[in-house]
């Protein structure tokens, strides 16, 4: 019997990345990459669509290349949602347990989560909820480790992290994919998708920040105690470094891009001056991350440090600047849990993470918790594209 295939599409500002992966023999084994494809992304700006037709053509090209490499027809896929309109909001849902006889059932837990969304609805005008992530459950005011299923009490409360984006941007991305002839099976915030294949359970439990440096955006997700506690997107990216080099030394953009990555171009520009320009922009980026970590009381309090992915992870000095600016351990993140890395570097983390999510979602039991699925499926995610259960 043919193995189930999963496709992830990451529509970035500069490139569309597509990964096709096959299910492993068992959840403890890595998935196999059977095809990848990329294409120059046109019609995007800061992660949102400005020309739907151009984006659809880019998607068709990238999917076509992945399909040719894997020798399969791609009819459906999971897609990443990113861009500057992605925002977080904290809320709380409270319900009484009298209707369930004083027991926190699956239905009551779901009801508490939906109540937290209702309380936040006034702040979500023209926005679509991507994820409602439980941060902490309480029974009659007492915090519960894990899920409260089966516990008794009179009141169930849940603190949640709601991730949303502008409805227009959300709908435009789905329309572009469907116009390419691809059915959208689900969607997930880009930083969350990347985290499933670049962070280990140990890192997420100890406390870590994942930074995905795209062409025009810098997105981060912060984990603590194995739960995503914050997500943020900044309107700055690796293109800003390229532009700074081009302006500082009057270089063509393609040459500035090579210099950014440390390529030898025969230039007579003093290395110290080049390093100054690159590190200056990188410090600006990581200072934004540092300010956000202060705002959520995690400044210098993440033992697993910062893991860097995305196209900007290939910039010179990026790991060293992150370490010195944040005063945290720093490393470049690579996709894990894959039997054949091939050319999969940090830029493919989001697309491959979507495949891992698809596999874990389809193979999870109805009563499995998020943590149980992580243990069984290696940095995957159980839930659908709306709710993550810890």
Buried (B, 14 or more C-beta within 10 A) or exposed (E): EEEEBBBBBBBBBBBBBBBBBBBBEEBEEBBBBBBBBBBEBBBBEBBBBEBBEBBBBBBBBBBBBBBEBBEBEBEBBBBBBBBBBBBBBBBBBEBEBEEBEBBBBBEBBEBBBEBBBEBBEEEBEEBBBBBBBBBBBBBEEEEBEEBBBEBEBEBBBBBBBBBBBBBBBBEBBBBBBEBBEBEBBBBBBBBBBBBBBBBBBEBBBBBBBBBBBBBBBBBBBBBBEBBBBBBBBBEBBBBBBBBBBBEBBEBEEEBBBBBBBEEEEEBEBEEEEBEEBBBEBBBBBBEBBBEBBEEBEBBEEBEBBBBBBBBBBBBBBBBEBBBBBBEBBBBBBBBBBBEEBEEBBBBBBBBBBBBBBBBBBEBBEEEBBBBBBBBBBBBBBBBBBEBBBB
